[in-house]
Amino acid sequence: MLVEAPKTTWTDRILLIDLFVGLRTTFRELFFRKKVTVEYPEHRLPTADKFRGMFRFSYERCIACKICAMSCPIDIIYIDVGEETKEVDGKKKKIKVLERYDIDVKRCMFCGLCEESCPTKPKSIWLTTGTYELTSYDRNELYMNMQQLEYWEGRPEYATLEEIAEEQGISDKKKLPAGGGTK
């Protein structure tokens, strides 16, 4: 079966209606819409409510069940649990004690399955911190232990270009790249 394309009329060839429809959209976006430009390191846009950022962990809430480690599809959560004997109401009782809770953040895909599988209410691990700046000069800094996850302060602080220049003894501002620092 042979299908032929419809023949164009002389008005379609001369007027180029489709071209002007596209240009109308272009000019509307170019001249009549507010520009959304953020100077990133100095000004940050707020994250969405469901944004999955850096982990937070609560030692007090964790019951050492290891479900979060089992639900992780790439096995980056490492948990060691020990047993401790405590005396409760005159009876000796064995209690699980969390000895190690580490996450290899450099391999994490931030899927949120560890948070969803946590049986405690409120969750002992959550990803909704709103922190997305996880840059580091050393990959080993992205291996977080229990204390680092619990006392996460936000984005890491790095020296500005001016501070680096001062350390290296550069006094000429012309030698610094444009844009200044990163703080």
N, C-alpha and C positions, 0 to 999 in steps of 0.2 A: 504494500500500500504506500503510495507516494503522496506526501502532504506538501502543499505549496504554501509559502509564506504569503500573507496578504500584501497586496501591492499598496505602496504609499501614495498618497495623493499629493498634489503640488502644494497644498496648504501645509501639510506636515513637513515637507522639505524646506519650505521658506520660513515658516514661523518658529519651528523648533520648540514647540510647546513644552516638551518634557525637559528641555534644557533650562527654560525659564522657571519651571516649577522647582527644579533642584536649586537653582540660584536664589530663588526666593527664600528657601530654607537656610541657605548659607548666609545670606545677608541678614536675615532675622537673628541668627545666632551670633553673627559677627558684631552687629551694631546695637541691638536692642536688648540683649541679655546681660545680666550682671556677670562680671568675670569672677571666677572662683580660683584665686591663686593664693596659696599659703606659703609663707616663707618658713619652711619646715623646721629647722632646729629651734628657731625662736618662738614660733607659734605652731601649735598642734591642734588638729581637728579632734573633737571628742570621738571616741569609739562608739559603735552601735551597742545596744543593750545585750545582744546575744554574741558579742565578739569573744572569741576564745583566745585569751592572751596568756601571759606567763602563769605558771602554777602558784598556788598557795597551798599550804599544808598545815593542819592542826594536830599536834601530838596528843592533846587531851581528848580529841574526838575519835581518834583512830582506835579501832578495836583489834588491829593486827590480824585481819581475816585473809589478807592476800588476794582478795577478789580483784582489786584494781590491777595488780601485776598479771593476773591470769587473763584479764580482759584486754590488756594491751596487745595489739596485733603485731608489734615489732619488738616486743620484749625489752623495753628500756627501763622498766621499773624494777629495782632490786630491793627485796625486803628480807631481813633476817629477824626471826622471832625467837625469843628465849622464854623459859618458864621461870617464874619466881613463886616461892611459897610464902603466903601471908596468913596470918592468924586472924580470922574473922569470927567473932562471937565464940571464942574458945575452940574453934575448929580450924585445922590447917586446910588451906585452899590453894590450888595451883592457879596462877594468873598468867596470861600471855603478856609478855613485855616486848615492846618494839625496840630492837637494838640498832637496826639499820633501815633507812628508807632513802634510797638514792634514785635520782632520775637523770638519765643521759639526755639532756635537752637538745643537744646538737643533732640527735637522730629523731627527735619527736616530730610527728606530723600534726599535732594539736587536734586530734580527732574528737577528743572529749569522752571516749569510752571509759576511761578510768573514773571520771567524775560521775558518769551515768550509772556505773556498776557499784558505787560506794553505797553500802546499806545504812550508814548512819544518817541521822537527821539532827542537825544540819550536817552537810557533807564534811568529811575530813580532808578531802582534796577537791579543789575547784580551779577552773581555768578562766574565770571571768574577772581577772584583775584589770583588764584594759591596758596592760603593758605590752607593747609590740616591739620595743627597741631592745633587742637581745644581742646586739653586736658585741664582738669581743676580739681582741688581738690574739688571744690564745684559745685554742679549742678546749683545752682542759678546764677553762673557767666555766664552760657550759655543762659541766658535770656537777649537779646540785645534790648536796646531802640534806638530811632532815632539818638541820638548823638553818641552812641557807633558804630552804623553801618556806620555813615558818616565819622567818624575819625578813622577807623580801621587801625591799624599800622602794621599788619602782625601777626606773630605768638606770642603767649604770652611768656613772659620771666619768668623763674623760677630759683630759686637759685641752684647753683651747689652743688655737694656733699661736696666740700671743704668749701664753704660758710656755709653750714648747720653744718659741723663739727666744724667750727670756732665759730658759735653761741652757740653750745652745749659744747664747751670747750674741744673737742677731739683734742689732738695734735699728737697722734700716727697715722702715715699714714698707718700702717699695719691694723688698724681697719676699714679703708675705703674699700668698695668693689672695685674691679678692674673696670677700664673704666673711672674713673674720673667723670667729671660733665656732665651737659646736655646743656650747652650753646654752 
